């Protein structure tokens, strides 16, 4: 970890990280494999990383044993025929003074194997070299990767490759949020603050070269600071020397052209097409042709490179910049879209003429988008213009929550306390309890403080506000270790669990409170294995009427669906959903989805990938944990280690779990599952089962039935079926239609009753539910119960298929394997090996690859407990 104050010395001389970008690299590789022509041209503004991607593809070609022929287009050599190929003259056995285009093509075309042609800045090639490149690809079928800046595509043989579709054109855009984050993560070996990632992305538009310059300047100025959550980067301007070349480029433009570029710059991507006069529309098209502007499908127009806009603004006088900003603000103010309205208010804030109501709306909009820095900056701008400004309660709470998520907890506390002293209306109190409580719970880990806050305001709330806050308060009670379901049992006086109250909001309940109520209700119901979709429907309805009010609200709709798919035993659909959402979610929800996928893969035994995701999730959730997943993320690596059979590592990681999570039922269940597996690994199976059952019971009392069920699956693995079957029966009785509970309960009953056929059926259902590691151990136990014959053969076949894909260590104690444990294909290969055929001969006889033979033979060795062919033949001879 880099420490504050030593950042410059630590980073001095370090190489800048280079990312792989599969979303671009993979299409390039696919284009190279196309027929009859295999070529791709990477196009885009300068600094986007085209050459880097091309070199990565070329490196892959070399690693596969191929040769790469690299040529570079230079404007300075544009009049020298075949200048680009001169460095390869000796390799091709040619004399640069006498060679011709034909002799050069013949020399390259006759190379065996054919090389990959890598052409950087292809539009700058001299005409003869460009013609050679065209002909090599078109007539000789040479594979090629070319790069070209958008502004240089002005015709000639290279552009003809695109028009004739000989080469696939692949546009290289800027880095996205996750790529910028990953780059900074590698640079500092610490998680960057998401708000700094978003700011850098806006400032550079994802331009890789410009991003590098800005970040290096940030380091030189000592503005990189480590904090508990990771690393923060202070804002800096683009270096002057980087801007200078762009200033030279725009200096020769007409005043009207500069005004138009400035307008596109201050609009910041808002759709301004309708603001332009017909003459400006034509001028914009001309600037697009010059690669100074670019259009988007939404009607937005942007500078083709962020420095173009910055350099243009620098050429204008202050009154001209203000005039343009005023024009854009006026035009966007009533355009009907929130995004355009937000840009308008932001411009007016900088101009000093924004209304208080508009700024309050904009602060809320910035918060809802997860733009916490902007929310705080908007408040500061308006306060600078009007020191007496006193924003509405909602705006101050948006600001306080933004400060909280930025890690500025002391400032957030001051604002929350100030609001607490002046709230009067019930709906304001409800929003304060919700937001301030979330700050206390998820940023300060002071659950007791949040519950005291709720109790203090409760007498002043109406029935509607109490109903809206109930789900959040129940979730806080669960985190504090208060068994909410037992409290409901006592309240009803029946001794039987009562249904949790439904989410009913009184008319007039503030939408912001309703959103948080629905989010909390989703989490409460998800942990309990329930969900009617009513909360998700409420979130969707509020978003339709009022816009998105919480950055992660939309993702909660999908999270509810994930948990219900999981509870219903539809594991494949659940995994597909979480994979899709992880690539499309709001940045504030990235940690939630990364953890969810890591947890899902853990249950399937895909431990290597799960481990990587778990580490990533913890980093993300340290900055943004809106629903209480951080504790689980901190325990999951220990559970993964325990499942992998790495008991010492698991114990070490369990000892590092912070105590503030110790009462959270979600954490208690994961800790007990990991500890149980460690105990079982030592042979202490009764103690293991006791720990898991106690945690599952605790989770049930806290209304976390789904987590309890998953924990009881670990109890089946360690071989204590009675205890697990009893609790699973209770769960199934309460919710008989959930496929996960059915699969676990029926498997437990079959194991308890020594019914191997029932275990086989239950294991199949567990696989469908995504609980592969439980299914495999259940099959091992069933193996010890099954006689020889077809049933045992089916058990072994299913077990073998599962084991080949799982990285989990077996916990169950089955009987020793026999030759009849082998699958049909494994038995076939073993027979041929015992007949002294080589692996290659076996492969030829069976019509499969040698690697497939190796895989099946390795599996057979493992099952039979032998290490090679000699032991295999001896074992089978004895049998």
Beta strands, then each sheet from edge to edge (+ up, - down):
strand 1: 39-44
strand 2: 68-72
strand 3: 116-120
strand 4: 144-149
strand 5: 168-171
strand 6: 224-227
strand 7: 230-233
strand 8: 293-295
strand 9: 301-303
sheet 1: 2+ 3+ 4+ 1+ 5+
sheet 2: 6+ 7-
sheet 3: 8+ 9-
end
